[in-house]
Amino acid sequence: MKIGLFYGSTTCYTEMAAEKIQARLNTLFDAPIVELFNIKDVPVTDMLNFDWLILGISTWDFGELQEDWEGHWDDVEGLNLSGKQVSIFGLGDQVGYAEWFQDAVGMLHDVVVACGAAPIGYWPNSEEYDFIASKALTADKSHFVGLALDDEGQYELSDNRINAWCEQLLEEIS
């Protein structure tokens, strides 16, 4: 199985989360199986070379896409991702932007599913989160459509969330 982890990062927090996810999955697989790519440096068509995609995005301001993803959005919409597993993680600020928490994760999820991808790695919306609205929630609002990180207000929870999510992914992909 080939795993490609593609992320966009303006302030390096998404990049740091991507590196932690890569390291944790490589440890769980006991092999360097996850390849890491900054979306600003590669064409999105490179995603087609992988069986399983892990995509990292942050939500900016009032529910906006991270700039590197925004610059490739039309290209992403044109991909045929049929037969590919896709997991998404995102960073957002649930206090400063409570009405748009993780919106970019929801937007990316909707696009890749429309392109034929099979999503895995939904993450529980628990009492640890405190926000008003999010496009990243499932219809019943019980889960995010990917791992929701808030390094602005809950940095101390990120490593445990990443580790638990990676273990969850390994179970789901098996």
Secondary structure, DSSP 8 states (H G I E B T S, - for coil): --EEEEE--SSSHHHHHHHHHHHHHHHHHTS--EEEEETTTS-GGGGGG-SEEEEEEEEETTTEE-HHHHHHHHHHHT---TT-EEEEEEE--TTTTTTSTTHHHHHHHHHHHHTT-EE---EE--TT---S--TTB-TTSSEESSEEE-TTT-HHHHHHHHHHHHHHHHHHH-
